[in-house]
């Protein structure tokens, strides 16, 4: 949210929003209130959430997954309750700005863009990390984390008419300390894979629009399963984006 605040303060307000995984949650809040006040409210939300609200570690869920009796290791029920209590949109089409939530069809591997319907199932699907949260049934399809098919849905944005696109990265490009838990190792590995795919995707579409990539901040010691340092991440994102804006250049299309 610090990144979005810096962009808006510099006059770069969004016209349309796409989001995958945790980015879908941010996009939903911003689409409902695309103002600096909305950004501040979202930052407070992230500062209030705790791990138990999103990642409940229950031994029986883990045992069922290891025994091959379940397709997930964490229940998504607490996350669903948190979304119902906090998301400002009952339906995706209620947003002030056009909003597209990105998910992945687990059976076909296709990118799925959700723009209508109840918000909570759509956001739950976009955040359903494979093997961690269960797939979500939406519109007759079993959906999982949108990052699997399209972490940066540039093709969809360009087809929607976007002439200038800002990609807000979620993973720092610099080396990070070795993760210490099995889940952190899993997520770090997935992040590396997605980052490599994202680089290829950026190069592919750079010539089709003005494409800016806002770098993610690095706050040592942070874990994707902990929200204790959310305030530090927001502040670091804001400060780094302010500095980046002073020298921002669009991504160059690769030469033939």
Beta strands, then each sheet from edge to edge (+ up, - down):
strand 1: 16-20
strand 2: 98-105
strand 3: 111-114
strand 4: 136-138
strand 5: 141-145
strand 6: 164-168
strand 7: 210-214
sheet 1: 1+ 2+ 3-
sheet 2: 1+ 2+ 5- 4+
sheet 3: 6+ 7+
end
